[in-house]
Amino acid sequence: MRLISERDAATLRKRFADLTGPVKLVMFTQSESGLSVPGHECAYCRETRMLVEDLGEVSDGRIGVEVHDFILDREEASRYGVERIPAVVVLGERDHGIRYYGIPAGYEFASLVEDILDVSAQKSGLRPETAAALRALPRDVHIQVFVTPT
């Protein structure tokens, strides 16, 4: 582990011990070739990859990790609808459309952990009447949440 402290890793191991369904984190990044094209650097790609790999390690194999090069694996990126990097796709038995762009650090890290648990349990945490109202919508809705560090 490189980014997650041993104390936090112990807490995560306990939380992830109860994962009941499959979870896979699919990360899109850019190769670390040493070449840098001004204006095309990927801020936090390296750190995001380390974080995702750390999550795979602390889960004792319960969370699968797959890493793709955004440029070389364009077909794969397109399949998941990934348009920028770094990106982390959270998958369970199916794709719920959960995408993280940028590094999920700070409060976003807690959200990522909760999403992993929810995807594994196949539960959204929504009240039944809220879930019913969402199912009744006439078409799919694309929701994006933007956060910025303060």
Helices and strands as residue ranges (DSSP letters): H 6-16, E 23-29, H 45-58, E 63-69, H 74-79, E 87-91, E 95-101, H 107-121, H 128-135
